Amino acid sequence: MTQYRLLVNHDLLLYMRELERASTSQPGGLRDREFRALRAGLRALAHGDEANFEGKRLRFAEHDLSDCAEIKLPVVPETRGSQELGASHRLVYREFSADDGGPPYREAVCFEHRRDDRPFEVAAERLEREAGVRRNRVKTYGASSDIAPIRQNLPPDIRRALTATANVAPARNAVKSSPGQQSPSRRTNGDHPNRGR
């Protein structure tokens, strides 16, 4: 099984945090079920388990999402008459080769209810895809499975973001006391700055 480094679109990350907050105040509610489904979907993407979920590679329809795939996640049961409609939500993602020789990347783009093609509209907006415009073909490296997206080179914006975060010093080294000054965490009770006032 292939492992992937997971990237999460900024807007999706904000939505996930919103779902997490709502899930703690309403356990078992819709937002809690969405949060649990999204986490399960992200785990599946990171562990290469997309085949455990019904899904497919996307194509050029109204927007060109041919570099994306979806997995289908059940959140709410839905029926039309006596027929079950299947999984209610979609998690749309892309896949990229790594420049550093490490595991490939997967970017989760959006998680939405399937109604009115909302997942594809949101994915197109986040990826800045215009309706009716086919993307220029990019170099591809095949796909990791029949339902996974075609792997591509890292786009320049993601490469820059990864490079920038790689050069950030660990937080433990971010704050240092000047020589002769005691760190607040190392003061003893007798050294408390407000004592004796």
C-alpha positions as CSV (number, residue, x, y, z in Angstrom):
1,M,0.0,0.0,0.0
2,T,1.3,3.4,-1.0
3,Q,1.5,6.2,1.6
4,Y,0.9,9.8,0.6
5,R,1.7,13.1,2.1
6,L,-1.6,14.9,2.5
7,L,-2.1,18.5,1.6
8,V,-5.5,20.2,2.5
9,N,-6.8,23.2,0.6
10,H,-6.9,26.2,2.9
11,D,-10.7,26.7,2.6
12,L,-11.3,23.0,3.2
13,L,-9.1,23.2,6.3
14,L,-11.2,26.1,7.6
15,Y,-14.4,24.2,7.0
16,M,-13.0,21.1,8.7
17,R,-12.2,23.2,11.8
18,E,-15.8,24.6,11.7
19,L,-17.2,21.1,11.5
20,E,-15.0,20.0,14.4
21,R,-16.3,22.8,16.6
22,A,-19.9,22.1,15.7
23,S,-19.4,18.4,16.3
24,T,-18.4,18.9,19.9
25,S,-21.5,20.9,20.6
26,Q,-23.9,18.5,18.8
27,P,-22.5,15.0,19.0
28,G,-24.3,12.7,16.5
29,G,-25.7,15.7,14.6
30,L,-25.2,16.4,10.9
31,R,-22.0,18.4,11.4
32,D,-20.5,15.6,13.6
33,R,-21.3,13.0,11.0
34,E,-19.8,15.3,8.3
35,F,-16.7,15.8,10.4
36,R,-16.2,12.0,10.9
37,A,-16.8,11.3,7.2
38,L,-14.3,13.9,6.2
39,R,-11.7,12.6,8.6
40,A,-12.3,9.0,7.3
41,G,-11.9,10.3,3.7
42,L,-8.6,12.1,4.5
43,R,-7.2,9.0,6.1
44,A,-8.2,7.0,3.1
45,L,-6.4,9.4,0.8
46,A,-3.2,9.4,3.0
47,H,-3.1,5.6,3.1
48,G,-4.0,5.0,-0.5
49,D,-7.3,3.3,0.5
50,E,-9.5,5.1,-2.1
51,A,-10.6,1.7,-3.5
52,N,-12.5,1.1,-0.2
53,F,-14.8,3.9,-1.2
54,E,-16.8,4.2,-4.3
55,G,-15.2,6.9,-6.4
56,K,-13.9,7.7,-9.8
57,R,-11.5,9.9,-11.8
58,L,-13.1,13.1,-13.0
59,R,-13.2,14.5,-16.5
60,F,-13.9,17.6,-18.5
61,A,-17.6,18.4,-18.1
62,E,-18.7,22.0,-17.4
63,H,-15.2,22.6,-15.9
64,D,-12.0,20.7,-16.6
65,L,-11.4,18.6,-13.5
66,S,-9.6,15.8,-15.4
67,D,-6.6,16.1,-13.0
68,C,-8.9,15.3,-10.1
69,A,-10.8,12.3,-8.6
70,E,-13.5,11.9,-6.0
71,I,-14.3,9.5,-3.3
72,K,-17.9,9.1,-2.1
73,L,-18.6,9.4,1.6
74,P,-21.9,8.4,3.2
75,V,-23.1,11.1,5.7
76,V,-26.9,11.1,5.4
77,P,-29.0,8.3,3.9
78,E,-31.0,9.5,0.9
79,T,-33.7,7.8,-1.1
80,R,-35.8,8.6,-4.1
81,G,-39.0,6.6,-3.7
82,S,-37.8,3.2,-2.5
83,Q,-34.3,3.5,-4.2
84,E,-31.3,4.4,-2.2
85,L,-29.2,7.2,-3.8
86,G,-25.9,6.1,-2.4
87,A,-23.2,8.2,-0.6
88,S,-24.3,11.8,0.0
89,H,-20.9,13.6,0.0
90,R,-17.9,13.8,-2.3
91,L,-14.3,14.5,-1.4
92,V,-12.4,15.8,-4.5
93,Y,-8.6,15.5,-4.6
94,R,-5.5,15.7,-6.8
95,E,-2.2,13.8,-6.8
96,F,1.4,15.0,-7.4
97,S,4.8,13.5,-7.7
98,A,7.4,14.5,-5.1
99,D,10.5,16.5,-6.0
100,D,12.4,15.3,-3.0
101,G,12.2,11.6,-3.6
102,G,9.7,11.1,-0.8
103,P,6.2,9.8,-1.0
104,P,3.8,11.5,-3.5
105,Y,1.4,14.2,-2.4
106,R,-2.4,14.2,-2.4
107,E,-4.3,17.5,-2.1
108,A,-7.8,17.4,-0.7
109,V,-9.6,20.2,-2.6
110,C,-13.2,20.1,-1.3
111,F,-15.8,18.1,0.6
112,E,-19.4,18.8,-0.3
113,H,-22.9,17.3,-0.6
114,R,-23.4,16.0,-4.1
115,R,-26.6,18.0,-4.8
116,D,-26.6,20.2,-7.9
117,D,-23.0,19.2,-8.7
118,R,-21.8,21.3,-5.8
119,P,-18.5,19.4,-5.2
120,F,-17.4,20.0,-8.8
121,E,-18.5,23.7,-8.7
122,V,-16.5,24.3,-5.5
123,A,-13.5,22.3,-6.8
124,A,-13.5,24.4,-10.0
125,E,-13.7,27.6,-8.1
126,R,-10.9,26.7,-5.7
127,L,-8.7,25.5,-8.5
128,E,-9.6,28.6,-10.6
129,R,-11.0,26.7,-13.5
130,E,-13.2,28.6,-15.9
131,A,-16.4,26.9,-17.3
132,G,-15.9,25.5,-20.8
133,V,-12.1,25.9,-20.8
134,R,-9.9,22.9,-21.3
135,R,-6.7,23.0,-19.3
136,N,-3.4,22.8,-21.1
137,R,-2.1,19.3,-20.9
138,V,0.6,18.8,-18.3
139,K,3.2,16.1,-17.9
140,T,1.6,13.2,-16.2
141,Y,3.0,10.1,-14.5
142,G,0.1,7.7,-14.8
143,A,-2.2,6.9,-11.9
144,S,-1.8,4.8,-8.7
145,S,-5.1,3.1,-9.3
146,D,-8.0,3.0,-11.8
147,I,-10.0,5.5,-9.8
148,A,-7.2,7.8,-8.6
149,P,-6.3,11.0,-10.3
150,I,-3.5,11.1,-12.9
151,R,-0.4,12.1,-11.0
152,Q,1.3,15.3,-12.1
153,N,4.2,17.5,-11.3
154,L,3.8,19.8,-8.3
155,P,2.3,23.1,-9.4
156,P,4.5,26.1,-8.8
157,D,2.3,27.6,-6.1
158,I,2.3,24.4,-4.0
159,R,6.0,23.9,-4.6
160,R,6.7,27.5,-3.3
161,A,4.5,26.9,-0.2
162,L,6.2,23.7,0.6
163,T,9.6,25.3,0.2
164,A,8.7,28.1,2.4
165,T,7.4,25.9,5.2
166,A,10.5,23.7,4.9
167,N,12.7,26.7,5.9
168,V,10.8,27.5,9.1
169,A,12.7,26.9,12.2
170,P,11.1,24.6,14.8
171,A,9.1,26.6,17.4
172,R,11.3,25.4,20.3
173,N,14.1,27.6,18.9
174,A,12.0,30.6,18.1
175,V,12.4,32.4,21.4
176,K,15.7,32.7,23.2
177,S,16.5,34.7,26.3
178,S,19.2,37.3,26.1
179,P,22.4,36.5,28.0
180,G,22.1,37.0,31.7
181,Q,18.3,37.0,31.5
182,Q,16.4,34.1,33.1
183,S,13.7,32.4,31.1
184,P,10.3,32.8,32.7
185,S,9.9,29.0,32.8
186,R,13.1,28.7,34.9
187,R,12.3,31.3,37.6
188,T,11.9,30.1,41.1
189,N,9.2,31.4,43.4
190,G,11.6,33.8,45.0
191,D,12.4,35.3,41.6
192,H,8.7,36.2,40.7
193,P,8.8,39.6,39.0
194,N,5.7,40.9,40.9
195,R,6.6,39.7,44.3
196,G,6.9,42.3,47.0
197,R,4.8,44.9,45.2
